[in-house]
Amino acid sequence: MSISLYTASVPVFRQILGSLAAILAKAEAHVDTKKLDPNALLQARLFPDMFPL
């Protein structure tokens, strides 16, 4: 029995995108609660040569 690429990949992508949506919602709530500039969070880096979000 063969498995299609769609069957193997789409459920994984749906889970990842759902998790990303939850993380972004938490980030949005954090920015609203702390009265921060959203661009400051998007430009944040852990190390100077790291690319921003």
C-alpha positions in Angstrom: 0.0 0.0 0.0 1.4 3.4 -1.0 0.9 6.7 0.8 0.5 9.9 -1.0 2.6 13.0 -0.3 -0.5 14.9 0.6 -1.6 12.3 3.2 1.9 12.3 4.7 2.5 16.1 4.8 -0.8 18.0 5.1 -1.6 16.9 8.7 1.9 17.8 9.8 1.6 21.2 8.2 -1.8 21.8 9.7 -0.4 21.1 13.2 2.6 23.3 12.7 0.5 26.2 11.4 -2.0 25.8 14.2 0.8 26.0 16.7 2.3 29.0 15.0 -1.1 30.7 15.2 -1.2 30.1 18.9 2.3 31.4 19.4 1.5 34.6 17.4 -1.7 35.1 19.5 0.3 34.9 22.7 2.8 37.4 21.3 0.0 39.7 20.3 -1.5 39.5 23.8 1.9 40.1 25.4 2.5 43.2 23.3 -1.0 44.5 24.1 -0.6 43.8 27.9 2.8 45.4 28.1 2.0 48.3 25.8 5.0 47.5 23.6 5.6 48.4 20.0 5.0 45.3 17.9 7.9 46.2 15.6 10.3 46.0 18.6 9.3 42.4 19.1 9.7 41.6 15.4 13.1 43.2 15.3 14.3 41.4 18.5 17.4 39.2 18.2 19.1 36.8 20.5 22.5 37.5 19.0 23.8 40.5 17.0 24.3 38.6 13.7 20.9 36.9 13.9 18.3 37.7 11.3 15.1 39.5 12.7 11.7 37.8 12.6 
